[in-house]
Amino acid sequence: MGGPDRLRDYHGKRDFGRTREPRGGGRETDAGPRFVVQIHDARRMHFDFRLQVGDVLRSWSVPKGPSADPHDKRLAVPTEDHPLEYEEFEGVIPRGEYGGGTVIVWDHGTYEPLSHDRRGRTVDFARSLERGHATFRLHGSMLRGEYALTRFRGGDDGEEAWLLVRAAKGGSGGRGAPDPRRARSARTGRTLAQVAREDG
């Protein structure tokens, strides 16, 4: 599933002499697949939703963050694939760098692919994403239960867009997105302001 070629856009947008973001390529996975939701206080505050697919994290920018309410359809805009090591990244991306701003890990854990065809047969998760609809069950500290990503606008003009929706079925529990400025890191317990002050 790709390796360096899948990270070409990621590497091309970053100066690793300035940013402490991981280059990638050095992490082995035994458990998984993994997911992470990061809060990113960049030019616009948003949540980054990432799912491990093969040896990369497929990534979407979700302006309002994931919701625990099945009635909420949250816009999710695809971004470049990220390395698996990004699951643990927290800190300050320098001003002037791509995505400059503060990042915290709000939630992380594992997920179960649930995609299937109309006959109920399991569909490869990467293929279901290529087709534009994938379902999965999250096992995180904050997010738990079934979710779906559905593409509603194609990428012919470079403006591909998806919806991230919590399923009405598939278990209870879990929380929706918090006020990002009050949220605390799942890794260190720090807020965005504390990370900016201590790591900036």
C-alpha positions in Angstrom: 0.0 0.0 0.0 2.3 2.7 -1.2 4.8 4.0 1.4 6.9 6.9 0.2 4.8 7.8 -2.9 1.7 8.1 -0.7 3.5 10.7 1.4 4.9 12.7 -1.5 2.3 15.5 -0.9 2.9 15.5 2.8 6.7 15.8 2.4 6.4 18.4 -0.3 4.5 20.8 1.9 6.9 20.7 4.9 10.3 21.9 5.8 11.5 19.4 8.3 14.3 21.7 9.3 11.7 24.0 10.8 8.7 21.8 11.8 8.9 19.0 14.4 6.2 17.0 12.5 7.3 13.4 11.8 8.8 12.5 8.5 7.3 9.0 8.7 8.5 5.7 7.5 9.8 4.3 10.7 6.8 2.9 12.5 5.8 -0.7 12.6 2.2 -1.6 13.4 1.0 -4.7 15.2 -2.3 -3.5 16.5 -4.8 -1.6 14.5 -6.1 -0.2 12.4 -5.7 3.1 14.3 -7.5 6.4 14.3 -6.7 9.8 15.7 -8.6 13.1 16.0 -6.4 16.2 16.5 -7.5 19.8 17.2 -5.6 22.2 15.0 -5.5 25.9 15.8 -4.2 27.1 12.5 -5.5 29.9 10.3 -8.9 28.5 11.1 -9.6 26.3 14.0 -10.6 22.8 13.0 -10.4 19.1 13.8 -8.3 16.6 11.8 -9.8 13.2 11.5 -7.4 10.5 10.5 -7.9 6.7 9.8 -5.0 4.3 9.3 -5.4 2.7 5.8 -2.5 0.5 5.1 0.8 2.3 6.0 -0.6 5.8 6.1 -3.2 7.9 7.9 -6.0 9.0 5.5 -6.9 12.5 6.6 -9.9 14.8 6.5 -10.3 18.3 7.9 -13.6 18.6 9.8 -14.3 22.2 10.7 -16.9 21.5 13.4 -15.4 18.2 14.6 -17.1 14.8 14.8 -20.6 14.7 16.3 -22.2 12.0 18.5 -25.6 13.0 17.2 -26.7 11.0 14.1 -28.6 14.0 12.8 -25.5 16.1 12.5 -23.8 15.8 9.0 -20.3 17.1 9.4 -18.4 18.4 6.4 -15.1 16.6 6.0 -12.6 17.9 3.4 -9.8 15.4 2.4 -6.2 16.5 3.0 -3.0 14.7 2.1 -2.1 11.3 3.6 0.0 11.5 6.8 2.5 9.1 8.2 1.4 6.7 11.0 3.7 8.5 13.4 1.4 11.6 13.1 -1.0 9.8 15.5 1.2 10.9 18.4 2.1 14.4 17.1 1.3 17.3 19.4 3.0 20.7 19.4 3.4 23.9 17.6 3.9 24.1 13.8 6.0 27.3 13.2 4.3 30.3 11.6 5.0 30.4 7.9 5.0 26.6 7.6 2.1 24.7 6.0 -0.6 24.4 8.7 1.2 26.7 11.1 -0.4 26.7 14.5 -0.9 24.5 17.6 -2.0 20.8 17.5 -3.2 18.6 20.3 -4.4 14.9 20.2 -8.0 15.0 21.4 -8.8 11.3 20.9 -7.2 8.2 19.5 -7.7 4.5 19.5 -8.6 1.7 17.1 -11.4 1.2 14.6 -13.2 -1.7 12.9 -13.9 -1.5 9.2 -17.6 -2.4 8.6 -18.0 -1.8 4.9 -20.0 -4.4 2.9 -21.7 -4.6 -0.4 -25.5 -5.0 -1.0 -25.3 -8.7 -0.5 -23.6 -8.3 2.9 -20.2 -9.3 1.8 -17.2 -7.6 3.4 -15.5 -4.9 1.2 -11.9 -4.0 1.5 -11.8 -0.7 3.5 -9.4 1.1 1.1 -11.7 0.1 -1.8 -14.8 1.3 0.0 -13.2 4.7 0.4 -12.3 4.8 -3.3 -15.9 4.1 -4.1 -17.0 7.0 -1.8 -18.7 5.4 1.2 -17.1 3.6 4.2 -18.5 2.6 7.5 -16.5 1.8 10.7 -16.8 1.5 14.4 -14.5 3.7 16.6 -13.0 2.5 19.9 -11.7 5.7 21.4 -11.8 7.5 24.8 -14.2 10.1 23.4 -15.6 8.7 20.2 -17.2 5.3 20.3 -19.7 3.6 18.0 -20.4 3.4 14.3 -19.6 6.2 11.9 -19.7 6.7 8.1 -17.7 8.8 5.6 -19.6 9.5 2.4 -18.3 11.5 -0.5 -20.9 13.9 -1.8 -18.8 16.0 -4.2 -16.3 14.5 -6.6 -12.7 15.7 -7.0 -12.7 16.6 -10.7 -12.3 20.2 -9.9 -10.0 19.5 -6.9 -12.8 20.3 -4.5 -13.7 16.8 -3.2 -15.9 16.9 -0.1 -17.3 14.2 2.3 -19.7 14.0 5.2 -18.8 12.4 8.5 -21.9 11.1 10.3 -22.5 9.0 13.4 -24.8 6.0 12.7 -28.1 5.8 14.7 -27.3 2.2 15.5 -24.0 0.6 16.4 -23.7 1.1 20.2 -24.0 4.0 22.5 -21.6 6.1 24.4 -18.9 8.5 23.3 -19.0 12.3 23.0 -19.1 14.8 20.2 -16.6 17.5 19.6 -15.8 19.8 22.5 -15.2 23.5 22.6 -11.7 23.3 21.1 -10.2 26.0 23.3 -11.3 24.1 26.5 -10.5 20.6 25.2 -7.6 18.7 26.8 -5.1 16.5 25.1 -5.7 12.7 25.4 -1.9 12.3 25.6 -0.7 15.1 28.0 -3.9 16.6 29.5 -2.9 20.1 28.2 -5.0 22.6 26.4 -4.1 24.3 23.1 -3.1 27.4 25.0 -0.8 25.4 27.3 0.9 23.6 24.4 1.3 26.9 22.6 2.9 28.4 25.7 5.1 25.5 26.6 6.1 24.2 23.1 6.0 27.4 21.0 
